[in-house]
Amino acid sequence: MQKDPKISRRTFLAAAGGTIVSIGLPGAFIKLADAEQHALAASTRPDGRPRLPPGQQAVERIPDMGGMPGTATVADWSLHIHGEVENPVVLSYEALLNLEQVEIICDVHCVTGWTLLDSSWSGVLLGTVIDRARPRSSGGFIIFEAAGGYKSNVPISDAQKANVILAHSFFGEKLPRAHGAPVRVVIPDRYFYKSVKWIESVKVSARDEPGSWESSGFSNSADPWTEDRYQ
């Protein structure tokens, strides 16, 4: 999710009394019926955590959260993996498609309060791409760098998990521009501002570097199950 500098912390999160209200962002929330919400609230994941994290409401589609898409297309997009690595990598869109492809079905959670269940993403494991660059032992963090100067950050251990991908497709179709095309990051177990759209480079860093939302007051860990929304 990209940051809109016109949206303040106060207007960004707007969930009250279990009901999502208007937050002045593009796109419309289409909530699931209350009975479905209650059923989801009572269900658990294989790891024992509730499927619907606290403070979240399930929606039927992913809203367009805005941002600065940049100009890259499938013809000229490339991803740079650099920093604390032995083998810097530049990966074209075609080269990405030639790597082993995966599909993940996952729930994604936005810090604004919506959750999209059973979303389908296709792409390449981020860990596969990072491993090609051979990170040094000093590289403990991943810094995502995207169009418009947007950045976000995670520990390298998070980036290498088996459900974290560089996605080029959404529900079997090429990723829509509004949702990060040509390629975006998907990190299902963190609030969605960690899932950077319009990704351009991945930096392996020896130190943590809070990104665009993180440096303006939002949580660095972004854990939906502890409602870790703000610093």
Buried (B, 14 or more C-beta within 10 A) or exposed (E): BBBBEEBEEEEBBBBEEEEBEEBEBEBEBEBBEEEEBEBBBEEEEEEEEBBBBEBBBBBEEBBBBBBBBBEBEBEEBBBBBBBBBEEEBEBBBEBBEEBEBBEBEBBBBBBBBBBBBEBBBBBBBBBBBBBBBBBEEEBBBBBBBBBBEBBBBBEBEBBBBEBBBBBBBBEEEEBEBBBBBBBBBBBBBBBBBBBBBBBBBBBBBEEBBBBBBBBBEBBBBBBBBEBBBEE
